[in-house]
């Protein structure tokens, strides 16, 4: 049985676990080592059972805790070549860190997992991950993307579980306190995905057969879990899809472990 578990998710920090049996992968580590270590301990996950850390990109809400964690637990780190270069040049990871660049579109074997990176449209080089578990299940995680490009569509298709960004509500963003330049960045093709855009894609994936979804990276200023879920349910309901019966959609928690999603 494979599991997806968000340790914390939001604009203040992101980290999740993909687990199969005793082995697991960590995706990003955007909060301090105490927070991440406490979450792993609460789940009964030993660092020695982790096959590696996948990094999506260089922003601090995805890599803040890496340096200290890796000094204590020297796990291998994987990511796009540009991202790993930034981490090394800016001393985000210890000099002794074992880093491996993943070629987008080519599956790499990491422990018993098959991992394929794909590019996402963001304001720095950024990737998502399509992960094939040892028990032959597939999930994709894609956050920090302003638009759903063909590589993203391809990576999301045919999965047992999808973890997709639902960052902002458009009305909250446009009527909120963010300055114009920041609102424009978030709405742009190199920013983030809105609730409406996310829900439209989820409906498409449900119609293709995917049944389990995690809504990730919700903005604290421009979204709420209730609003993100309501947007999804409105979109799905209009198409005759019944949540809990036809699918499971879960908004991930900002500062704590979210309920486990099996797939």
N, C-alpha and C positions, 0 to 999 in steps of 0.2 A: 504494500500500500504506500502510495506517494502522498506527501503532505506539503502544502505551502503555508508558511507561517510568517506573518509580518511582525517584526519585533517593535517597530514604530514606523510611522509613515506620515509625511507632511512636509511643508516647506521649511520646518526647523530640523529635519533629520529623517533619513530613510535607511532601513535595513530589513532584510527578509531572509528567510531560510527555505530552501527546497530540500526535503528530506525523503529518504527511502530506506527503511530499515534503520540500521545504526549510523549509516553514512549520510552526510549532508553537505550542501554548499551554502555559503553566505553570499548574498547580493548586496553590495554597498555597506557602509558603516559610517553613518552621518552624525552620530552622537558620540559623546565621550565613552571611554573604555568601561567605566563603571556601569553605565546604563546598558551597554551591549552585553557585557559579561553577566550582569544580573539577569537579563532576559534569557540568555543561553542557559544559565544555571537553573532558572525557574522551569525551563523546558526539559531539564535533565540532559542537556547536550554538552558533551565534553569536546574541548578544542581538538583533542587527538582524533576525534571521529570526523572532523571536517576535512574535505578533500581540497578545498581552496576557497578563495574570496574572489568573486567577480565584481569588477568595478565598472559602472556605467559611464561615468565622466568625472571631471575634476572638481566640480563645485563642492563647497564645504559641507553642504547638507547631505552629501553622499560619501565623503572621505574623511570627515573630521576626526573620527576615532581610530583611523588606520594605524598611524604611527605608533602610538602607545600599545595598542593591541598586538601588533606584529613584533614588538620588542619582547613581549611576554610569550607570544604564541607565533613562532616563525612559519606561518602558513604560506603556501604559494599564492600569488596574486595574478589574476588574468584580466585582460582588457584590451581595448584598441591601442595600437602602437603609439598614437599621439597622446593618449591619456597616460599611458605608462611612462612616456618620456617626460610629461609634465610632473608626474608624481616623483620621479627620480630627481629631476633638475631642481625641484622646489623642496626637496627633503621631506616629502609627505610620508615616504616609507623609509625604513632603515636601509643603509647601504648594502647590507647583506641579504636583502629581500630577494627571493626567487620570483622574478616576474616573467610572464610569458604573454607575448602579443598574440591575439586571436585575429585571424583573417576573416573579415565579414563574409558570410555566406558559406563558410567551410566549417563543418562540424569537427570539434576537437574532443578527444576523450580525456575527461578529468575524473579520475577515480573510475567509478562505474557509470558516470553520467556522460551523456553526449551533449556538448554545449556548442551552440551556433550563435555567434554575435551578428547583429544586423544594425545598420546605421539608422539613427533617428534624427529628425530635423530640430536642432537646438542651437543656441548661440555659441557653443563650444563643441568640439568633436564629442559625440555621444552615441552610445549603442544601447540596444535592448538585448535580451537573451532568450533564445528558444532552447529549452532544456528537455532532453530525453532521459527519463529515469531508468534505473536498472530493471524495473518491473514493466518496462515497455509503455509507460505513460508519457505524455508530452504536455508541457506548459510553456507559456511565454509571458515574460514580464517586459512591459514597455512604459516608461515614464519619461518626462522631460522631452516632449515632442510637440511642436506647434502645428503639425499637419500629419495626416496619415498617408505616408508615401507608399509607392508600390512595394518596397522591401518590407515595410511594416505590415501591410495587408497580407503579404505572403507569410510572414512569420506568425501572424495571429491565426491564420487559417488552419483548421484541422486539429486544434488542440483539445485536450481534456479539461484544461483550466487556463483562463487568461487573467492576468493582473495588468490592468490598464489604467493610465492616468485619467483622473476626473478632477482637474485642478481647480477650476473656477466656475462660478455662475456669472454669466455675462452681465446681468443687471446689477449684481453686487459689485462687480469690478468697475463698471462704468459710473456707478453712483457713489463709489467709495472714496476714500481719502488718498489713494495712490495718485501721484502726479501723472500728467498726460504721457510723458515719455515712458514711464514704467508700465502704464496700462497698454500702451501701444506695443511694447516689447512682449508682454504676456499674450496679447491677442495675435501677434504676428506668427508667420509660418516657422519662426525659430524660437517660439516661446513655449506655451503650454496648451494642453488640450482642455476644452471646456466640458461641462456636464452634457450639453446638447450634442457635441461631437462624439463624446464617449458613448452616450446612450444609443446614438444612431448606429455606431459600430457594433455595440453589444447585440442589438436586435439582428443585425446581419449575421453575426456569429451564431446566435441562437438558432436562426433559421437554417444554418449550415450544420447544426448538431452539437455545438458546445453548450454545456449546461452550468458551468461553475465560473464565477467571476469575482475578482477582488478589485474594488475601486481604490486607487492609490494616489498618494501625493496631493491630498486635498489641501487647498490654501486655508490658512487660519483666518485671513482677512477677507477673503472673497468667496467663501464657500462654507457649508456645514454638511456633516454627514447626512442629516435629515433631508436637506435640499438636494444633495447629489442623488440620494436614493429615490426621492420623489420624482426627480427628472427622469430617472431610469424607468420607474414604474409607470409614469405617464406615457412614455414612448412605447414601452412594451405592451401596456394595456390597450393602447390605440390599435395595436396590431393583433390583439387577441391572445397575447402571451400572458400567462398567469404566473407571477413570481411564487416561489416555493413549490409550485406544482410542476412548472415547465423548466425552471431554472433556479439557481441560488445566486443572489447578488449581495455582496457584503462590502460595506464601506470600512476601510482599514483605520484603526485608531492612531491618533497622532503621537501620544506619549506612552503607550503601553502595548503589550502583546495583544494582537487580535486573535479571535477564535480560529483554530486550525481548520483549514479547508483541505479535505482529502480529495484525491482525484485518481 
